[in-house]
């Protein structure tokens, strides 16, 4: 019985410790000019406007905004937000909204790779949640041939233990899935 308790404690400590290092701590890169900005789907938590802001600041002239909810499933106010950001291109900034296939980070990375090949791009900024950066970097490393600059959505995250326990589990599962599936180019 004692060995079972010790094993459980070791498992929980490893799960939390590795999860903290991979998903709680920030793994962003310094901003630099790139060929395009890729805003990954997720909550409408300011990520779309952050991507557009970076373009206005001169980091790229093209913004790819993932819209995996294009056929329904929008969060509250999401449809009007997407209509606004998808029509916000200017003479200097091109905005391309797309529905990834598959509707996952892998689909988003594959779309970015296709666009890069068509347009001779070599680098992108990828915007997502802070806790998603490690997994997104891994997937873009599988699917995208160029350089990737990872940036978190500037926002506050919940502090509850349950939120982070679920988030760690989801990200561990996502990394495992990415390792198994790889990338269909």
N, C-alpha and C positions, 0 to 999 in steps of 0.2 A: 504494500500500500504506500509506504514511504517513497519507494522509487517512482511510483506513478505520480505522486504529488511533486516530487523533484522534477520529473520530466515535464509536467504541466507548467511549472514555474519557469523552467528553462525555455520552453516553447513560447510562452507569453512574453518573456523578457526579450527573446530574439525577435519575435514578431513585432513588438513595439519598438525595439531599438533599431532594427533595420528599417522598419516603416518610417520612423522618425527621420532617419538619415536620408531615405529616398524620397519621401513624399511630403513631409512637413517642412523640412529645411528648403530654402530657396536654391534652385539650380539654374538661375538665369545667366544670360551672357550680357556683356556690355553692348549697348546699342551701336550700330554702325550702318552706313548706307548699304543697301542691298538692292537686288533687282525687283523684289516684290515682298509684300507683307501678306501672310496667310493667317486669317482669323479662324480658329477652329470653332466648330459648333459646341454648344453647351448652353448654360444659362445665358439669358440676355442680361448680363451683369456689368455692362459697360465695355465689353471686349470689342464690339463692333466700332464704337466711337473711339476707343483707344487706338485701334488699327488705323482709322481715318486720321486721328490726331498725329500719329507718327508719320503718316504720308504728308500731311500739311507741314510738318516740321522738316521735311526733306529727306527722310530715310528711304523712301521708295516712291515711284510714280504710279505703281499698280498695287491695288489691294484686292486680294481674293477673300471673299467672305463666304464661309460655308453656311449653307442653309439646309440642314438635314430635315427640317420640319416643313419643307415647301409644300408637301401634300397633306398638311394638317399636323396636329400635335404641337402647335405653338404654345409656349408659356403665355401667361397673361400679358397682353399688350405686345407680344412678339411679332405678330403679323404686321402691325402698323410700323413697328420699329424696323423690321426688315425692308418694308416698302420704302421707308425713309432713307436708310443707309444704302440700299441697292440703287437708289436714284440720286445719290449724292456726288457722283463724279463731276469733275470740273474740267476745264481746258488743260489743267496740269496733272490731274489725278484721275486715273481710270479705276473704276470699281467694277469688279466682276463677281456676281453672286452665283453660286453653284450648289447643286445638290449632289453630295458625294455618293459614289457607288463602289463599294458598299457604304452604308450610312454610318461610317466609323472613322476613327483617326486614320486607319489604313486607307480608306477611300479618299480622305482629304489629302493624304501624302501622295497617293497615286495621281490625283488630279493635278496637284502642284508639279509633279514630275512631268506629266504630259504638257502642261503649260510651259514649263522650263524648256523642254525639248523644242516645242514650237517656236518659242520666242528667244531662244539662246540665253536663258537665264542661268546664273551660276550660284546665286545666293538668295535666301529668303529669311525674313523674320517670322517666327511662328508664335502666335499668341494663344495662350490657354490658361487654365487654372494653375496656380503654383504647384499643387500636388500632382498635376498631370504632366509636368514638364519632363520628368525622367522617362516616362513611358512614351510621350510624344517624340522626344528626341530619339529614342530607340527605334520607333516605327519610321520616322523620317530617315533615319540612318539606313534602314532596310530599303526604303522606296524612293528616296530622293538622292540624286547623284551629286548635288551641289552642297555648299556650306549652309548651315542652319544656325540662326541666332534665336535662342529661346527667350521669350519674355512672358512673365506672368501678368494676368489681368490685375491692374492696381485696385485692390479691394480688400476688405476685411473678411476673414474666414471664421466660422463658428469655432468656439473653444471647447465644446463638449467632448468628453471621452467617447461617447457613442458615435458622434459624427466621425471622429478620426479613426475609430476601430472599423467602421463601415468603409470609410475611404481607403484605408490601408488594404482591406480585403479586396475591394473592387480593383484597386491599382495592381495588387499582386496578381489577381486573376487576369487582368488585362495584359500584363507583361508576359504571363505564361501563354496566353492566347497568341500574342504577337510572336513569341518565340516559336510556337508550333506552326502558325500559318505562314509566317514570312510575308513576302510581298509578291503579288502577281503583277508583273510589269507588262 
